[in-house]
């Protein structure tokens, strides 16, 4: 990408189009550096499906009758909950879910909250109560 300073003359016309194309290319390149499908889903398809089931079962337990959503205010102790589940990772919990699945769910919740607290992520509209 070209570097522009306060002394760079402002131009209108063809140069502006080139700059816009360059910035768009950078944005596309940046997206390509985050391989969500090939770098996560392809690696852990069964685990991701189990975490999705865990979300559904947790929603039925904590938000009975409501559409699927993360009721963030109901549990904010991700590190403690994650470790409690980790201590029994290879056992089945009362709701039929493997504790290791709940470890993964809690790890994702902890990471999401951490990114938000650091200003590196926004709260997804899917994380808000419907």
KASULQUI-V298593 format. One record per residue. N is the residue number from 0. SS is DSSP state (alpha for helix, beta for strand, coil for the rest). PSI is psi in radians with two decimals (* if undefined). Layout:
BEGIN
N/SS/PSI  N/SS/PSI
END
This chain:
BEGIN
0/coil/2.46  1/coil/2.60  2/coil/2.25  3/coil/2.46  4/coil/-3.14  5/coil/-0.33  6/coil/-0.11  7/coil/2.19  8/coil/2.53  9/coil/2.21  10/coil/2.65  11/coil/2.55  12/coil/-2.38  13/alpha/-0.68  14/alpha/-0.64  15/alpha/-0.67  16/alpha/-0.75  17/alpha/-0.75  18/alpha/-0.77  19/alpha/-0.71  20/alpha/-0.69  21/alpha/-0.78  22/alpha/-0.70  23/alpha/-0.71  24/alpha/-0.75  25/alpha/-0.75  26/alpha/-0.74  27/alpha/-0.70  28/alpha/-0.73  29/alpha/-0.74  30/alpha/-0.68  31/alpha/-0.37  32/coil/0.06  33/coil/1.44  34/coil/1.28  35/alpha/-0.83  36/alpha/-1.00  37/alpha/-0.37  38/alpha/-0.12  39/alpha/-1.09  40/alpha/-0.80  41/coil/-0.56  42/coil/-0.69  43/coil/0.87  44/alpha/-0.74  45/alpha/-0.70  46/alpha/-0.72  47/alpha/-0.71  48/alpha/-0.69  49/alpha/-0.69  50/alpha/-0.66  51/alpha/-0.72  52/alpha/-0.70  53/alpha/-0.71  54/alpha/-0.78  55/alpha/-0.82  56/alpha/-0.72  57/alpha/-0.66  58/alpha/-0.71  59/alpha/-0.62  60/alpha/-0.78  61/alpha/-0.30  62/coil/0.80  63/coil/2.25  64/coil/-0.05  65/coil/2.71  66/coil/2.72  67/coil/2.16  68/coil/2.80  69/coil/1.88  70/coil/1.38  71/alpha/-0.56  72/alpha/-0.27  73/alpha/-0.32  74/coil/2.07  75/coil/0.22  76/coil/0.88  77/alpha/-0.85  78/alpha/-0.77  79/alpha/-0.79  80/alpha/-0.71  81/alpha/-0.81  82/alpha/-0.61  83/alpha/-0.78  84/alpha/-0.62  85/alpha/-0.59  86/coil/-0.36  87/coil/0.51  88/coil/-0.54  89/coil/0.25  90/coil/2.79  91/beta/2.32  92/coil/3.00  93/coil/-0.49  94/coil/0.09  95/coil/-0.04  96/coil/2.50  97/beta/2.37  98/alpha/-0.57  99/alpha/-0.58  100/alpha/-0.71  101/alpha/-0.52  102/alpha/-0.82  103/alpha/-0.75  104/alpha/-0.82  105/alpha/-0.62  106/alpha/-0.71  107/alpha/-0.73  108/alpha/-0.75  109/alpha/-0.78  110/alpha/-0.77  111/alpha/-0.84  112/alpha/-0.67  113/alpha/-0.80  114/alpha/-0.72  115/alpha/-0.78  116/alpha/-0.55  117/coil/-0.05  118/coil/0.31  119/coil/0.01  120/coil/2.68  121/coil/2.81  122/coil/2.10  123/coil/2.51  124/alpha/-0.34  125/alpha/-0.22  126/alpha/-0.02  127/coil/2.62  128/coil/2.33  129/coil/*
END
